[in-house]
Amino acid sequence: MHASRARARAMADTAADTALDSRAAPASERFSRSQKAFTLAGALLGLLLAALDQTIVATAGPTIQADLHIAPEHYPWLTTAYLVASTMMVPVWGKLSDLLGRRAVLVAGIAVFLTGSFLCGAARSTLALILCRAVQGLGSAALFTASLAVVADLFPPADRGKYQGLFGAVFGLSSVVGPLAGGFITDALGWHWVFFINLPVGALALTLIFLRMPPLKPEGVHGGKLDLPGAVALAVGVVPLLLALSLGHGRA
């Protein structure tokens, strides 16, 4: 009797373990090669947009300042608005990607970023450009968080290192190519195209994501909600520090 109960308990435990293993099947078995390739390409392009925009504006800055008659004390806001908005929204987009899936957040982030890019290119005043740079920053936060999380969702731990290296290479590439591209585009097409150039790249990223990217909701995340009070508290604590570091240089 005791032996049969022990055997039945062992079989039940084995069945439960098997069910858990099947639900937690490695990504290499759950997604096809084309899904992983399209998803990875779309995420890399999205990350490239966000990373490149931190550096490409640097060489276009003097031309923008002269054209819009931006006062020297307002000029740092072209970068600060982008960085502050991006930093403030990273935890918010990160939680939303857990709740809604990486695909939804990537699509939303690219859409917000491209909207900001178009408005930046069309801006005709200092205030408009600064506000639109903040819109870009809001979108870039989603691209940073969801793009980097995609690797963990798509690939088993043994394969993640080489793909994470690709994302690291994007940052290195943007730091080298961004200033060169910004200067060339500004001289050849005008500073407006430093922002408009994001539109076709973003459209390509959206196409790749829509074609084959699965939702990629992380395992074990059910329900839950966005911690808005926590996000506000983080913003209240971090934003003044960023402003002090970005705008307070040389004023002490």
Backbone torsions as a table, in degrees:
resi	resn	phi	psi	omega
1	MET	NA	-51.2	-179.6
2	HIS	-64.7	-36.0	-179.7
3	ALA	-65.8	-41.7	-179.9
4	SER	-67.2	-36.3	177.2
5	ARG	-66.3	-41.4	179.1
6	ALA	-63.5	-40.6	179.3
7	ARG	-65.6	-41.6	179.4
8	ALA	-64.0	-40.7	178.5
9	ARG	-64.2	-40.0	179.5
10	ALA	-65.1	-40.1	178.7
11	MET	-65.6	-38.7	178.6
12	ALA	-65.4	-42.0	178.5
13	ASP	-63.4	-40.3	179.4
14	THR	-64.5	-41.6	179.0
15	ALA	-63.6	-40.8	178.9
16	ALA	-64.6	-42.1	178.7
17	ASP	-63.5	-39.1	179.2
18	THR	-64.5	-41.3	178.7
19	ALA	-63.2	-41.9	178.2
20	LEU	-64.0	-40.7	179.9
21	ASP	-64.2	-37.8	-179.4
22	SER	-69.2	-36.5	178.0
23	ARG	-70.3	-30.6	-179.1
24	ALA	-100.8	33.5	179.1
25	ALA	-59.1	144.4	-178.6
26	PRO	-60.7	151.5	-177.0
27	ALA	-60.1	-30.9	-179.5
28	SER	-61.7	-23.3	178.5
29	GLU	-94.3	-27.4	-175.6
30	ARG	-83.7	-24.4	-176.1
31	PHE	-123.8	142.9	178.6
32	SER	-76.1	167.4	178.9
33	ARG	-62.7	-39.7	-179.3
34	SER	-66.5	-38.3	176.9
35	GLN	-61.0	-45.5	-179.0
36	LYS	-67.4	-39.2	-178.8
37	ALA	-66.8	-46.8	-179.5
38	PHE	-65.9	-41.8	179.8
39	THR	-63.9	-44.7	-179.5
40	LEU	-63.9	-42.5	179.8
41	ALA	-64.3	-43.7	179.0
42	GLY	-64.1	-41.3	179.0
43	ALA	-66.6	-39.7	178.7
44	LEU	-64.3	-41.6	178.0
45	LEU	-65.2	-40.3	177.2
46	GLY	-62.3	-43.2	178.2
47	LEU	-66.0	-37.0	178.1
48	LEU	-61.1	-40.7	177.6
49	LEU	-57.0	-49.9	-176.1
50	ALA	-67.9	-41.9	-177.9
51	ALA	-71.1	-40.2	-177.3
52	LEU	-66.3	-34.0	-176.2
53	ASP	-72.2	-12.4	175.1
54	GLN	-77.1	-22.2	-174.9
55	THR	-116.6	-26.8	-173.5
56	ILE	-69.1	-26.6	-178.5
57	VAL	-76.4	-19.4	-174.1
58	ALA	-58.4	-48.1	-177.5
59	THR	-78.7	-20.0	176.2
60	ALA	-84.1	-13.1	-174.6
61	GLY	-54.6	-49.9	-179.6
62	PRO	-59.2	-38.6	178.0
63	THR	-66.8	-42.1	177.5
64	ILE	-61.9	-43.8	-179.2
65	GLN	-61.2	-42.1	-179.6
66	ALA	-69.9	-39.8	-175.9
67	ASP	-70.4	-39.6	-177.8
68	LEU	-96.5	1.7	179.7
69	HIS	55.3	50.7	-178.8
70	ILE	-78.9	127.5	178.5
71	ALA	-66.0	146.6	-178.5
72	PRO	-54.5	-36.8	-178.7
73	GLU	-72.9	-17.5	178.5
74	HIS	-95.6	-17.1	-175.1
75	TYR	-59.2	-42.5	-179.9
76	PRO	-60.0	-20.2	-179.3
77	TRP	-66.3	-19.7	177.3
78	LEU	-61.5	-34.6	177.0
79	THR	-92.3	-41.4	-175.6
80	THR	-63.0	-41.8	-180.0
81	ALA	-60.2	-40.3	179.3
82	TYR	-64.9	-49.4	-175.5
83	LEU	-68.2	-41.1	-179.1
84	VAL	-65.3	-46.5	179.6
85	ALA	-62.7	-40.8	-179.9
86	SER	-65.5	-48.2	-178.8
87	THR	-62.3	-39.8	-178.2
88	MET	-64.8	-32.8	-173.0
89	MET	-95.7	-8.3	-177.5
90	VAL	-56.2	-51.0	-179.9
91	PRO	-66.1	-30.5	179.3
92	VAL	-67.0	-50.3	178.5
93	TRP	-63.8	-35.8	179.1
94	GLY	-61.1	-44.5	178.2
95	LYS	-67.6	-40.4	178.8
96	LEU	-63.2	-34.1	178.7
97	SER	-68.1	-29.8	174.6
98	ASP	-71.4	-36.8	-176.4
99	LEU	-82.0	-40.5	-172.8
100	LEU	-104.3	-17.5	-176.6
101	GLY	104.6	153.2	-176.9
102	ARG	-66.5	-36.8	-177.2
103	ARG	-61.3	-47.8	-178.9
104	ALA	-60.1	-41.2	-178.3
105	VAL	-71.8	-39.0	177.1
106	LEU	-62.3	-45.5	179.6
107	VAL	-62.2	-46.0	179.5
108	ALA	-63.4	-42.1	-179.4
109	GLY	-64.0	-43.8	178.7
110	ILE	-64.5	-41.2	179.7
111	ALA	-61.9	-44.8	178.6
112	VAL	-65.1	-42.8	-178.8
113	PHE	-63.7	-43.6	-179.9
114	LEU	-67.7	-36.3	175.1
115	THR	-60.7	-45.9	177.1
116	GLY	-62.8	-38.2	179.6
117	SER	-63.9	-44.7	178.9
118	PHE	-62.9	-43.8	-179.3
119	LEU	-67.1	-35.1	176.2
120	CYS	-63.1	-44.5	179.9
121	GLY	-64.8	-29.3	-179.0
122	ALA	-92.8	-2.7	-176.0
123	ALA	-63.8	143.1	-179.7
124	ARG	-125.9	9.8	178.0
125	SER	-146.5	162.1	-179.6
126	THR	-62.8	-47.6	-178.2
127	LEU	-61.8	-43.6	179.9
128	ALA	-61.0	-43.2	-178.8
129	LEU	-66.0	-41.6	179.6
130	ILE	-63.4	-44.8	179.3
131	LEU	-63.8	-39.3	180.0
132	CYS	-71.4	-31.4	173.1
133	ARG	-64.2	-35.8	176.1
134	ALA	-64.8	-38.5	176.4
135	VAL	-62.1	-43.0	174.6
136	GLN	-56.8	-43.4	-179.8
137	GLY	-62.3	-38.2	177.1
138	LEU	-59.7	-42.7	178.8
139	GLY	-71.6	-37.4	-177.5
140	SER	-63.6	-31.4	178.7
141	ALA	-60.4	-39.4	177.4
142	ALA	-66.0	-37.8	-179.4
143	LEU	-67.3	-40.5	178.2
144	PHE	-63.0	-49.0	-173.4
145	THR	-71.8	-50.7	-175.5
146	ALA	-71.1	-37.4	-178.9
147	SER	-62.9	-44.9	-179.0
148	LEU	-70.6	-30.4	179.1
149	ALA	-73.0	-22.8	-178.1
150	VAL	-59.1	-37.7	-177.6
151	VAL	-60.0	-44.9	-179.9
152	ALA	-66.7	-29.4	-179.7
153	ASP	-79.3	-31.0	-173.4
154	LEU	-90.6	-32.8	-168.1
155	PHE	-123.8	146.4	175.7
156	PRO	-68.5	160.8	-175.9
157	PRO	-53.5	-35.5	-176.8
158	ALA	-66.1	-25.0	-176.1
159	ASP	-103.0	-3.8	-171.6
160	ARG	-71.7	-30.3	-174.8
161	GLY	-57.5	-46.2	-176.7
162	LYS	-69.0	-32.7	179.2
163	TYR	-78.1	-33.8	173.7
164	GLN	-64.3	-30.2	175.3
165	GLY	-62.7	-34.4	177.0
166	LEU	-62.8	-41.7	179.7
167	PHE	-68.4	-36.3	174.7
168	GLY	-64.4	-36.1	179.0
169	ALA	-65.3	-29.9	178.3
170	VAL	-61.1	-41.8	179.0
171	PHE	-65.9	-41.5	177.4
172	GLY	-64.3	-41.4	179.2
173	LEU	-64.3	-41.9	-178.3
174	SER	-66.2	-34.4	-179.9
175	SER	-68.9	-26.6	179.3
176	VAL	-90.6	-47.1	-173.9
177	VAL	-78.0	-33.8	-175.0
178	GLY	-53.6	-56.8	179.8
179	PRO	-61.6	-38.0	178.7
180	LEU	-65.8	-46.1	-180.0
181	ALA	-64.9	-39.1	179.3
182	GLY	-61.5	-43.8	178.5
183	GLY	-66.2	-42.6	-179.0
184	PHE	-65.6	-47.1	-178.4
185	ILE	-64.0	-40.6	179.8
186	THR	-62.5	-43.5	-179.8
187	ASP	-70.5	-37.3	-173.9
188	ALA	-85.6	-39.3	-171.6
189	LEU	-122.1	-16.4	-175.2
190	GLY	105.2	156.9	-174.1
191	TRP	-66.1	-24.6	179.7
192	HIS	-58.1	-33.6	-176.9
193	TRP	-77.0	-10.8	170.8
194	VAL	-61.2	-30.1	177.7
195	PHE	-95.7	-39.8	-179.0
196	PHE	-64.5	-25.7	-178.2
197	ILE	-64.2	-19.7	178.1
198	ASN	-69.3	-24.8	-172.2
199	LEU	-63.9	-51.0	178.7
200	PRO	-66.4	-35.3	178.5
201	VAL	-65.4	-43.6	177.5
202	GLY	-65.0	-37.2	177.7
203	ALA	-63.4	-39.4	177.3
204	LEU	-65.0	-42.5	178.2
205	ALA	-61.2	-43.4	178.4
206	LEU	-63.0	-39.5	179.0
207	THR	-61.3	-46.5	179.6
208	LEU	-62.2	-41.0	-178.9
209	ILE	-67.7	-43.6	-179.6
210	PHE	-66.8	-32.1	-175.4
211	LEU	-67.9	-48.8	-169.4
212	ARG	-137.3	-3.7	-173.8
213	MET	-76.6	126.4	174.6
214	PRO	-75.4	168.2	-177.9
215	PRO	-61.0	-35.5	178.3
216	LEU	56.8	58.8	170.8
217	LYS	-87.7	131.1	-176.4
218	PRO	-63.4	148.7	179.6
219	GLU	-65.3	143.5	172.8
220	GLY	81.6	2.1	179.0
221	VAL	-100.6	107.4	-179.0
222	HIS	-129.0	129.1	-179.4
223	GLY	68.9	-142.2	-177.8
224	GLY	83.2	170.3	179.9
225	LYS	-150.6	165.0	-179.9
226	LEU	-75.9	131.3	-179.7
227	ASP	-86.6	81.7	-178.6
228	LEU	-64.2	-43.9	177.3
229	PRO	-59.2	-39.6	177.9
230	GLY	-65.4	-39.9	178.6
231	ALA	-64.3	-40.6	178.5
232	VAL	-65.8	-41.9	179.5
233	ALA	-62.9	-40.2	177.7
234	LEU	-63.7	-42.6	179.4
235	ALA	-63.0	-41.9	-179.9
236	VAL	-62.8	-33.7	-179.6
237	GLY	-82.2	-36.5	-172.5
238	VAL	-87.8	-41.2	-174.1
239	VAL	-58.7	-47.5	177.9
240	PRO	-59.6	-36.0	178.1
241	LEU	-64.6	-44.3	178.5
242	LEU	-63.3	-41.2	179.0
243	LEU	-63.4	-40.4	179.5
244	ALA	-64.8	-41.6	-179.2
245	LEU	-71.3	-36.2	-175.7
246	SER	-81.6	-40.3	-173.1
247	LEU	-103.6	-15.1	-175.8
248	GLY	-90.8	-0.6	-178.5
249	HIS	-63.3	127.0	176.2
250	GLY	83.4	1.3	-178.7
251	ARG	-101.9	-7.4	-178.5
252	ALA	-70.9	NA	NA
